[in-house]
Amino acid sequence: MISAKENRTTRISIRATAKQKELIARAAVRSNKTISEFVLENAIEAAEALELNNANFILSPEDYKAFLAILDEPPKPIPALRKLLSQPGVIDDPQN
């Protein structure tokens, strides 16, 4: 993860509407951050999430075959998970 507090030597400028700036400013105040800190931290989070979604990995042919074999295996039963999913959830209607 890239820290938002590292040596800041490059400037980023963006344009926003007055309403957009007001919204960001309110959110920054609620987060106890400056507008710059808030925008930068949230932009970094979004950029890192996109990077992770586009991550690739390379496997040898043998490792690739092993990987596919694991994916093709039937799921292993997890009794605690089965029990949890058989109980009504907090938003389920108790009448049904």
ZAMARGU-4260 file (C-alpha; in steps of 0.2 Angstrom, whole numbers, plus 5000, padded with zeros to 4 digits):
<rodrens>
0) 5000/5000/5000 | 5006/5017/4996 | 5006/5029/5011 | 4997/5046/5008 | 5010/5054/5020
5) 5026/5049/5010 | 5037/5063/5003 | 5025/5074/4993 | 5034/5082/4979 | 5021/5081/4965
10) 5005/5091/4964 | 4988/5085/4957 | 4975/5098/4952 | 4957/5094/4949 | 4942/5104/4944
15) 4925/5101/4953 | 4908/5109/4955 | 4904/5119/4970 | 4892/5106/4976 | 4906/5092/4973
20) 4918/5102/4983 | 4906/5105/4997 | 4902/5087/4998 | 4920/5082/4999 | 4923/5095/5012
25) 4909/5089/5023 | 4916/5071/5021 | 4934/5077/5025 | 4928/5086/5041 | 4919/5070/5047
30) 4935/5060/5044 | 4945/5073/5053 | 4956/5076/5037 | 4960/5090/5026 | 4951/5090/5009
35) 4968/5086/5001 | 4971/5071/5013 | 4953/5065/5011 | 4954/5066/4992 | 4972/5058/4991
40) 4968/5044/5003 | 4952/5039/4994 | 4960/5041/4977 | 4974/5029/4982 | 4962/5016/4989
45) 4952/5016/4973 | 4968/5015/4962 | 4975/5001/4973 | 4958/4991/4971 | 4959/4993/4952
50) 4977/4987/4952 | 4972/4972/4963 | 4958/4968/4951 | 4969/4968/4936 | 4983/4958/4944
55) 4990/4943/4934 | 5000/4929/4940 | 5010/4917/4929 | 5011/4898/4933 | 5022/4884/4926
60) 5012/4871/4916 | 5013/4859/4930 | 5007/4872/4943 | 4993/4877/4931 | 4987/4859/4930
65) 4988/4858/4949 | 4978/4874/4950 | 4965/4868/4938 | 4963/4852/4947 | 4960/4861/4964
70) 4947/4872/4955 | 4938/4856/4949 | 4937/4848/4966 | 4920/4847/4974 | 4918/4860/4988
75) 4922/4853/5005 | 4908/4853/5017 | 4909/4865/5032 | 4897/4861/5045 | 4897/4877/5054
80) 4894/4887/5037 | 4880/4875/5033 | 4872/4878/5050 | 4874/4897/5049 | 4866/4897/5031
85) 4851/4887/5037 | 4846/4899/5050 | 4836/4914/5046 | 4845/4930/5044 | 4843/4947/5052
90) 4832/4954/5038 | 4822/4938/5035 | 4804/4939/5039 | 4801/4928/5055 | 4783/4925/5049
95) 4789/4914/5034
</rodrens>
